Amino acid sequence: MSLYAMRRCRNAMVAMLAILATALGVLWLGLILFTLLRHGIVALSPDLFTEMTPPPGSKGGLLNAIFGSVVMTAMATAIGTPVGILAGTFLAEYGRSNRFAESVRFINDILLSAPSIIIGLFVYEVMVLRMGHFSAWAGTVALAIIVVPVVVRTTEDMLRLVPDSLREAAAALGAPRWKVIVMIAYRAAVQGMLTGIMLAVARIAGETAPLLFTALNNQFWTTNMNAPMANLPTVIFQFALSPYADWQSLAWGGALLITASILVLNIAARIVASRSSFTR
C-alpha cells in the first residue's frame, strides 16, 4: 500500500471515529430532550402558571416557584453584572501587564470552574448561619457570586477585541481615559458584553445546589426576601424525589420550563453575538 493510500485510510478511520463520537453525544442529548418533552408537555396547563405548589394529592402549580426564580435571578444579575463589568474593565484596560491583575484573573478562573455547591456552602456559612434562617437574599448573593466570574471573563475578552487604534484616536482628540472606555470601548464591545450577561443568567437559572443551602423552599406565595422563597430548581429537586405522581408531574413541567428558558437565552445570546461589530 502506498503512503498516500495509508494516509487516506487513517484519515477515513479518524473521521469515522469523530462522527461516531458526535453521534453518540447527540444521541444522549436527543434521548434526554425526548424524555423531557414526553413527560413535561403533559404537565403543561394553565394551573402550572396560576396555582401554588400543592400538598400531595391536591391540584396545584408552580406559580410561587416561578416567581421566586425570576426574582432571585433578576436580583442576582443586577448585583453581579456591575461588579463583573467593572472588574473586567479593570483587567482589560488597566491590568494588561500587572501582577495584581494576574492574581485577579487566576482567582476569577477558579470561581468560574468552582462547583456551585461550594459557593452555596460559603454563603450558608457567611449569611444563613449569621442571620439564623434561610432567605431569598442569601440565595440571591449565592447566584450573584456565580454571575460575577462569567461577566468578568466575557467583558475582559470583548474589551480586548476592541482595536487599540480606536482608543489612540480618541486620546489624540483629547478625550480622558474614562471617556475613551465608556464612549469608545464599551460601545464597540456592548453586544459581546450583553452576550456574556445572557450566558450568566442561563448559568444561574437552573442552579439547585446553592439554593438548597440558602433560599431553601417555601410552599406558599411570599415576596419577603428575608424569608425562605420557593424556586424552580429546588421544587423540581424535591418533587422529583417524592413518591407522589402529581408532584413528579409538576417536576417534569418545571424542568421543561427551565430548559426552554435556558434555550431561549442561549439563542438570544447567539443572535446578539452574531450582530457584534467584531464579526462584521
N, C-alpha and C positions, 0 to 999 in steps of 0.2 A: 504494500500500500504506500502510495506516495505521501510526502509530507503534507501537501495541500489537502489530500483526502483525509488524513488523520486529523488535521485542524478542523475541517468541516464536520467530521464525526464528533469531535469533542465539543464543538460549538453547538451542534444539534442536541447532544446529551445535556449540556448545561442549560440550554434554552428550555428543554423539556422539563428538567427539574424545577426551573424557575416558574414555569407555567403551572406545574402540579402544586408547588408550594402556594402560589397565588390562588389557585382554585380551591385548595384546602382552606385557606383563610377566608375566602369569600363564602365557601360552603357553610362554615360555622356561623359567620355573620348572618347569612341568609336564614339558617335554622333558628337563630335567636330572634331575629325580626319576625319570622313566620309565627313562632310560638307566642311572641308578644302581641302580634296583631290578632291572632286567633283567640286569645283569651281576653285581650284588652278591649277590642271593639265591642264585645258582648257586654262589657261593663259600662260602656259609654251611654249615658242617658241624661236628661235634664236634672235628675236628682243628684247626679255626681257633682254638679256645679252649684246646686242650690241648697243642699242639705248638709247638716253637720255629720261628723263621724259618729256612727251609731253604736249602741251596745250590741253584743252578739244576738243574732236572730231578729234584729229590727231593720227597718228600711232607713237608709241614710246615704250620705255622700261624702265629699271631701272639701266642702267649701272652706271650713276653717283651716284645713291644711294648705289649701291653695293660697289663701290669704296670707298665712304665716310665711310660706316660702317666698311669695312675692315681696313681702315687706322686708324680711331679713336679707334677701338677695339684693334688693334695691338699696337698703341702708349700707350693706357691706360694700357694694360697688361705690356708693357715694363717699364712703370713708377711705377705702383702699385706693381708688383711682387717683385722687390728687397726690397722695403720698407716692404712689408708683410713678406718676408723671414727673414729679419734682425730682425724685431720686434718679430716674432715667435721664432726665435733662442734665443733672449734675455729672453723671457718668459720661454722657456723650459730649457735653460742651466744656466741662471744666476738669474732668478726670481722665483724660486720654492717656496720660503718662504720669500717673500719681499712685503712690503706694497705698494711700488710704482708699482710693477708688478701686484698686485691685482687690483690696480686702472686702470692700462692699460687694463687688462682683462675685467673689468667692462665696460670701455668705448668702447672697441672693440665689446663686446656683444651688446651694444646699437647701434653701427654703423651697425652691422650685421643684425639687425632686423629693422633698421630705414627705413621708406618709401623713395623710391628713389626720389620722388618729393621734399622732404625736402633737400636732397643733391643738387638737381638741383637749388632750390631757394637760397641755400647758395652760390653756385658758381656764380649764377646770380648776387648776391649782391657783392661778393668779386671781380669777374673778369669782367663780362659783363658791369656792370654799370661803373666800373673804366675805362675800355677800350673804352666805348662809343658805342660798337657794338657787335653783336653776332659773334662767331668764333668757328672754329673747335678745337682750343686749349682749349677753355672753356669746350666744350663737352668732350674732352679727359680727362681733370682734373676731371670732374664730374664722368666719368666712372672709372677713376683710384681710386677715393675715395671709390667707391663701391667694387673694386677689393681687396683693402688692407685688410679689416677685414676677408674676405673669406680665403685669403692666410695666414694671421696670425693664424687663428684658425687651419687650416689643418697642417701648418708647426709645430706649437706647439704640436698638438696631435701626429703627426708622430714621432717627435723627442723624445717625452715622451715614445713612444713604444720601442725605442732602449734600450736594456738592459744596465744597469749601469756597468755590468761586462766588457763589451767591452771598455767603457771609462776607467775603472780602469786598465785594461790590457795595454791599450795604455799609460796611465800615468805612469805605473810601468816601461815601457820601456824608459821613459824619454821624451815622446812627450809633447810639450807645449799644453796649453788648446785650443788655436785656431786651432792647427793642429788636435787635437782629434775631434773637432767639424767638421772641414772641411773634413778630411780624413776618419773618422770613422762614426760619427753620420749622416752626410749628405749622405754618400754612402749607409748606411743602410736604410735611410728614403727617398731616392730620388724618388722612384716610387710613394709613397704616396704624396709627395710634388708636383710632376707633376700632380697627380690626382686633387689636390686642385686648381692648376693653371687652368686646363681644366674646372673645375666646375665654377671658377670665370669668365672665358671667356664666358661660356654658360650663366652665370647670366647676363652679361652686353650686350650680343649680341642682346637681344630683348628689352632693356630698352628704353622707349619712353619719359617718364616724364622729366628726367634730360636734354635730348637733346632739348626738346621744349623750355627750358629756357636758353640754352647755344649755341648750334650749329645751332638751328632752321632748316632752309632748304635752298636749292639752286636748281633752276630748271636747271641750266647749269653745265657743267663739270668744276671743279676747283681743283687745287692742292694747293691752297693757304690756309694754316692752320690758317691764321689770318683773314679769312673771313667766312661767313656762308657756310656750306657744307651740301650737301644732304646726307641723311642716310635712311636706310630702315625703321626703326621704325616710324620716323616722316612722311615719304612719305606714308606709309601704313595708318597712322592715318588720314592724310589729304585727301588722295584719297578715303578711305573707307567712310568718311563723306560727300563726294561730291555727287551731283545728277547725275553725268555723268557715264554711263555704262562702257566706256572704262577705266576710272580711277579706278572704282571699280574692274574691272577685273585685272588690274595691282596690286591693293592692295591685292587681293587673291593670285596672283602669288608671291608677296613679302612675304606674310605671310607663304606660303608654303616653300619658300627658308629659312626663319629664322627657322621655325620648323624643317626642315631637317638638317640644320647646327647644331642646339642645340642637336638634336637626335644623330647625328654623334659624337659630342663632348662628350656626356654622355656615349655613348657606348665605345668610346676610353678610357674615364676615368675609366670605369669599367674593361676594359681589362688590363689597366696599373695597377689598384689596385689589380686585381686578380693575377698578377705576382709579387706582393710585397713580399719582403723577410719575412715579418711578417706572411704571410699566408702559407708558405711552411712548 
